[in-house]
């Protein structure tokens, strides 16, 4: 038996528009209307192709709202918010550090992108340690249908590392667009990547 495992990032939010600063997990950030439309488009695509039987999401408002929009368009599967799927905390940098950061800070991140811990915050290694057990727990009890995770960009990268075990210094090499779709097949031999960051449903000609 195999399980279809789908992963998406939340729709565009208020703090995705503040690109000159690192915003991190920013609990106050809500979806903007463009983000809601992205979620509706993804929901319509999943309703046609792979309606989720269960949706797991970060418990931050922007991921919960994205998950609920998708659920409303795909038969109202249960939505399970998880605190341990919150975005990577940038700590003291959130809302304060310019993006890109000063050269000295860029050098520190570049020297160890996986293990670098933001002051007062987390590293990618920390995110893997808290998010991977949640991911594995839901995979261990798969629903009778597709399993959808609605997450944040850095959490998606952390779980890609957990699933694929690429060199950790490549953790930042994966682009994760709002409401794009990544698919795995989970079976006895583990996880197999089927597609990554597929956003064809967000194009101008999408139904």
Rosetta blueprint (number, residue, H / E / L):
1 X L
2 X L
3 X E
4 X E
5 X E
6 X E
7 X E
8 X E
9 X E
10 X L
11 X L
12 X L
13 X E
14 X H
15 X H
16 X H
17 X H
18 X L
19 X L
20 X L
21 X E
22 X L
23 X L
24 X L
25 X L
26 X L
27 X L
28 X L
29 X L
30 X L
31 X E
32 X L
33 X H
34 X H
35 X H
36 X H
37 X H
38 X H
39 X H
40 X H
41 X H
42 X H
43 X H
44 X H
45 X H
46 X H
47 X H
48 X H
49 X H
50 X L
51 X L
52 X E
53 X E
54 X E
55 X E
56 X E
57 X E
58 X E
59 X L
60 X L
61 X H
62 X H
63 X H
64 X H
65 X H
66 X H
67 X H
68 X H
69 X H
70 X H
71 X H
72 X H
73 X H
74 X L
75 X L
76 X L
77 X L
78 X E
79 X E
80 X E
81 X E
82 X E
83 X H
84 X H
85 X H
86 X L
87 X L
88 X L
89 X L
90 X L
91 X H
92 X H
93 X H
94 X L
95 X L
96 X L
97 X L
98 X E
99 X L
100 X L
101 X L
102 X L
103 X H
104 X H
105 X H
106 X H
107 X H
108 X H
109 X H
110 X H
111 X H
112 X L
113 X L
114 X L
115 X L
116 X L
117 X L
118 X L
119 X L
120 X L
121 X L
122 X L
123 X L
124 X H
125 X H
126 X H
127 X H
128 X H
129 X H
130 X H
131 X H
132 X H
133 X H
134 X H
135 X H
136 X H
137 X H
138 X H
139 X H
140 X H
141 X L
142 X L
143 X L
144 X L
145 X L
146 X E
147 X E
148 X E
149 X E
150 X E
151 X E
152 X L
153 X H
154 X H
155 X H
156 X H
157 X H
158 X H
159 X H
160 X H
161 X H
162 X H
163 X H
164 X H
165 X L
166 X L
167 X L
168 X H
169 X H
170 X H
171 X H
172 X H
173 X H
174 X L
175 X L
176 X L
177 X L
178 X E
179 X L
180 X L
181 X E
182 X E
183 X E
184 X E
185 X E
186 X E
187 X E
188 X L
189 X L
190 X E
191 X E
192 X E
193 X E
194 X E
195 X E
196 X E
197 X E
198 X E
199 X L
200 X H
201 X H
202 X H
203 X L
204 X L
205 X L
206 X L
207 X L
